[in-house]
């Protein structure tokens, strides 16, 4: 069946007969034809909601027999079509919930559809937290791990996939598998960070870290990004430094003539650094600012650590209240060699349109053991995230043109894109460049774990 061909009568009848599977068509199916990014539109002939692993295995068996494409999805927070079907069936994984905490082992076991907010609420009751969490706590655990997962603790702990102890998945071959770093490594390497191309992540065991009751944050201002990045690298390995976030912050300075002679807004760019420690009763007896080169300390505050984890809720509330949530979100995230980034970013960031915002993240990322196909550049590593709250339709061409130039420049210095927000429709040459020496292994993993090629999306379909 081609992507434009509706389900056959036989396939539809078999689909509706699977026990533990709810199937929807029409308006409900159209809801999965977009994602948070809003940049692409797909097609879904149906949405299937498996209630358990047996129903999911039966769905995969049917899809293989009938040559029907399947696209895994929880909440659809991807930006460039990772969770958007291009024909076939969208697979709604939201029934895969449940949380169990083993405080003695510092392990959480949860379903793929559990949100990070739900998981933190369960772990914090035991004085524990996920090792790495995204800034939006409403993201699902499974969706995050399908891309990698990055947060304010990544300077020491890398991507969230590096904290996976084990997981249960159903591969595109229909096999239910328990995998981990020491068990079924070929599945572990492919499914984590695999964009749903290799299997359905159903349940996961995550290693946890101790959570202090109080988070103390120093907010620092820098005259330039290069100095800020150097200070990030200086303190990222300090054991007291639990959270580390850098920002490119703009002070608007009016308008000036742009490259085409038209006047455009321009800004003076500064660096902002948030450095946080955690503690229960007494703060660590260290000076967190010793040896740093900031211009001034803007603010210091103590927060409840669970409340601190949700500090970006206001941003998302603002997006919904103003209508920015319904606009497109061309988010560009990339990891970069730190030395090259230090040279490039002070020149690149001022070329971005001011309407893309002024809170671009510039944060170090630790190079820790991880699944083989989660690609990072040569260490030391800096992550860049350009995350506009929303781009109105008239400004979309300008935004995409600027981001295309940024994309090319970042990859030109050896950067590796964070895949859930890969703009500009990657073709085989782009995937080959991204995976480099591991490209052939990546292709072999696809043939092994999804031999019928049923796991596809707008982002990952052949072009």
N, C-alpha and C positions, 0 to 999 in steps of 0.2 A: 504494500500500500504506500502511496506517495503521501507527502505531508498535507496535500490539499484534498486527498480522498477521504470522504467520511467513512466511519466504521461500517463494515459490512453487516448485514442482518445477522449472520452467524456470530460474528465477533460481539455484536451488541447483546445478543441473547446470552452468550456465554458470560459476558461481563456482568450482566445483571443477576446471573445465577450463582456468583461466587459468594459463599457464606461469609458474613462479617465484612462485606464490602458495600458501601453506599455509593450510588452513582447519580450524578446530576448532569443535566444538559441545559442548553439555553442560557438565560441570564447568569445563572450560577457558574457556568463554564466560562463565560466572558470575564468574570472577575479575576481569573488567573491569567488573562492575556496581557496584563501589565504588571510591572513591579514598582518599587519605590522610586527607582531612577526616572521612570517615565519617558525614557528615550526611545524605547522600542515597543512595538506592538506585535503580539504573537497570535496564534490561533489554537483553540482547544476544542476538540469534538466532544469532550466530556471531562468531568472531574470525578475521580475515584477516591474514596476515603476509606482506606483499610483500617479496621479496628484492632488488628493484631497481626503478628508476623505470618501466620498461616494464610490469611487473606492476601497479604502482600506477595507471598511466594506464588500463590495461585494467579494473581494478577500478572506477575512477571512471566509465568509459564504461558498464559494466554497471549501476552504481547509478543513473545517469541514465536509462538505458533502462527499468529495472524499478522506478523510484521507491523506491529503498532508501536509507535514511539511513546515513551513514558518520560515525564519530567517531574522529578521530586520537588516538593515545595512545602514549607511550613507557613511562614507569614509573608513571604514575598518582599523582604527588605533588600534584595540585591539591586544593583544599579543598572546593569547592562544586559539583562535577559537570562541570568543564570537559572531563575525559577520560572521562566516564561516558556510555555510550549510553542513549538513551531509545527503545529499539527499534532495529532495523536491525543494523548490523555495527560492531563495534569493530575499528579498524585498528591493529595492533601494528607500530610503526615501528622496533623495536629492531634490525632488520637494517641500518639506515642508520648505519654506523660509519665508522671510518677517520680518520686525522689526518695532515695534511701541514703542515710548518712552513716558511715562507719567511722566514728571519731577516733577510735584506737589506731586505725590504719591511716587516718586523715584522707579518706576516700569518699567521694560522692558518686552514687550510681543514679542516673536519671535518664528519662526518655528524651529523644531528640527534640521534641516539641516544647520541652520545658524552657521557660525564659530565664535569663541570667538573674533577673530580679527575684523570681521564685527560688532559684537555686541559692542565691545569697541569703535570702530569708531563712532557708533551712540550715545552711552551713553556719551562719553567724550565731545561731542558738548554741553552737558548740565551740564558739571562739575560733572559727575557721572561715576561710573564704576561698573561692576559686583562685588558682594561681594567676590567671590572666582573664580579665573580663573586658568586653567592649564598652565604649562610652554610653551607648544606648542599651540600657538594661532590658528593654523589651525584645531584643533580638533573641531568637531561639538558639539553644546550645547547638543543635544539629546544623542549622544554617550557618552559624559562625564557624564551626569546625570544618564545614565543607569548603570554606575559603581560607582559613588559617587562624584568624582571630588575633587582634592586636589591641593593646590597652596601655594604661599608664604604668603598669609593672613590667612591660616588655623590655625595658632597659636591662633587666636582670634575668627575666624568665622567657624571653623570646615570644613566639606565637603561642596561642592557646593550645594548638594541636600538640605541642611538646609536653603538655601536662596530661595527656590521655594515657591512662593505664591499660585500658582495653575497651573494646566496643563490640556490639553485635550489629551486623549488617546483613542485608540481602543483596547479593551481587546481581549484575545484569544477566548472569547465567542462571539465576534462580536459586543459588545456594545460600543457605543461612550459615553465617560464619561468625565465630568469635575470634577477634584478631587483636594484636598488640605489638609492642616493639620486639618481643621475643616469640611471638606466635602468629603464624600466617602472615609473615612480614610483607608478602606481596600484596595482600589486601590492606594492611595497615598503611603502606606507602602510597597506595592509590586512592583509597576512599577519603582519607583525611587530606583536606585541601584539594580534593578532586572535582569540585563543582558539580557533584551529582552525576558524573559521567561513568562511574564504575559500579555504583551500588547505592542502596538506601541505608543511611545511618539510622538505626532504630533505637539503640540504647548505648550509653557510654559510661565508663568509669573514669572520673577525673581526680587527679591528685590535688590536694588542698594545701593551703599555707596558713600559718597562724595569723589571726586577725586581732590587732590591738583594738581596745575600745575607743581610743581617741586618735584622730589624725591631725597633726599639726602641719600647716602648710605655710611656707614662705613664698611670697609672690614678688619676683624680682624683675626689674626693668633693665634692658641692655641697649646700648647705643647702636649696636649692629649685630647681625645674625652670626657672623663668624665667631665673635667672642662668646656669644651664647652657646653655640655648638661646641666650642672648645671646653667650656665649663661643664656642659652636659657630659662630655666624654670623661672629664676629670673626676666626676663624682658618681658616675653610673654604677660602679662596682662597690661603692661604700655600703656596708651591710645595713646601716640605719636608713638608707634612702629607699623607701618603699614605692613611692610614686614619683615619676619625673615626667613633666610635660613642658615642651617648648612651643612657643607660638611666634609667628610673624605678625606683628601688630602695626597697623597703619595709622598715621595722623594725617588726615586730609589737608592739603595745602592749596586748594582752589583748582583752577583749570589751566592748562597750557596746550600748546600746539602739539598734536600727535604726529605719527609717521606720515599720514596722508594729508596733513595740513589742517585737519579738523581739531578743534579744541576738545580735550578730554580731561576728566578729573585726574589729579595725581596726588601722591602721598609721600611722606617721609616715613620709611619703614624702620621699626625698632624690633628688638627681641624681647619676649616675655617668657620667664621661666618660673614654673611652679614646682617647688621641691618639698616633698612631704615625708614625714616619719610617722610611725604608729607606736603607741604605747598604752599600757593599762593604767598604772598608777603614777609613775614618774617618767618624764621624758628622758631619753638617752642623754648622758652627760657628754655630748659632743656639740661643737659649734658647726651647724650645717652650712654656714656661709664662709667658713675659713678657706682662704685661698681662691675665692671666686672673684670675678671681675665685673660685677654688675654696676650699673649707674646708681641705682637706689633700691631700697626695699619699699615696695608699694603697700604691702599689707601682710599681716601675720594673723592666722586664726586657728583655733582649735575646733574640730567638728567631731560629732559622733561618726564613727567610721562607716557604719551602714548608710547614714545620711550622706556622707561624703561620696560614696560610690554612686549615688544618684544625682550628683551635682549638675548633670546636663539635662535633667528633666525639664528645666525652664526653657532651654533652647528648643526642645521638641514641642512644648506647649505653645511657645511663640509661633513656631511654624504652622501649627494647626490653627491658632487663633487668627493669624494674618492671611491665611490662604496659601502660604508658601509650601505647605505640605502637598498641595495639588499641583504645584509647578514641577518642572523637571529638575533633577538633581544630578548633574554631570560631575560626580565625584571622581577625583583622580588621586589614587594612592600608590605609592611607589617606595621601594627600599633602595638605598643608594650607597655606594662606597663613601665612607665618611669624608675622606680627604677631598675627593672630587666634589662632593656635595657642598663642603665648606667653601670651595671656590665658585661653584655655579650658583647656588641658591641666592646669595645677595644680589646677583645680576638678574636672575630669572624672575624672582617673585615680584619686583617692581614693574615687570612688563605685563603682569596679569591685570585684567580689567578690575577696577575697584569694586564693581558691583558683585564680584565673586566673593566678597567678604574680606575680612582682615584677621581672621583667626586661624590661618593655615598652620597645621601642626608640623613641627620639626622636632623629632624625638629619636633618641638612640634606640637600637634594637639589638638585643644580645643574640649572638650566634650560638645557640644551644642545640643539642641533638633533636632531630625532627624527622618527620616522614620524608622520604627521598625526593618526592616530586613537589615539595614546598620549596620553591627556589628563592634563594637570597643571593645578593652579590657578595664579593669578597669582603670579609670583615676587616676593620670595624665598620659598622653599618649605621646609617641614619635613615629614618622613615620620614617621608613627606606625605601629608594628606591635605588636599584642597577640597573643602567640604562646604560649598555654598548652601545656604538655607533654602534656596530656590531661585530659579532663573526665569523671569517672565518671557513669554514667547518672543517678543520683538528683539530681545537680547540674546536669544539662543545661538544664532549664527556667529555672533561676535565671541561668545563664550567658547563655543566648540572650536573655533579657529585658534583662539589663544591657547586652549588646552591641548590642541593637536601639536602646536609648536612646543609646548612644555613637555608633552609625551615624547616627542622626538629628541628633545635635548636631554631628558632624563635617561632614556634608553641609550643615548649616545655616550654617556659617561659610565655605562655598565649597570644601570638601574634595572630592577626587576619589578614588574607591575604586580600589585595586589589584585588578585584575579576577579573578585566579585564586582569590581568597578572598572573592568577593562573596557575603555571606550574604543571606538573606531573599528569595530568588527574585525577581530583578529582572524587572519587566514592561516593557511598551513605554514607559510613562511614566518609569520609572527609567532606561532606556537613553537616552531623549530628553533627560532632565536631565543625564545623564553626558556625552553628546557635544555638547550645547548647539548652537551655530551650525553644527557639523559633522555634526549628526545626519542631515540629508538626504543629504549626501555619503556618509556611512557606509552608508545604506540603498542608495544607487545603486551603491556598490562591491559590496555583497552581490549585487545583481541582475546585475552585470557578471561577477563572478568565480565566483559559484555560482548560475547562473540557474535551476537546477532545485531549489534549496534542499535539497540532499542532505547538507550538512555541518551536523550538529546534535549537541547534547549535552543532558544534563539542565540545565546552566546556561544554554545559549543557545537552547533550543527555545522557540518562541512559547508564551505562557501565556494 
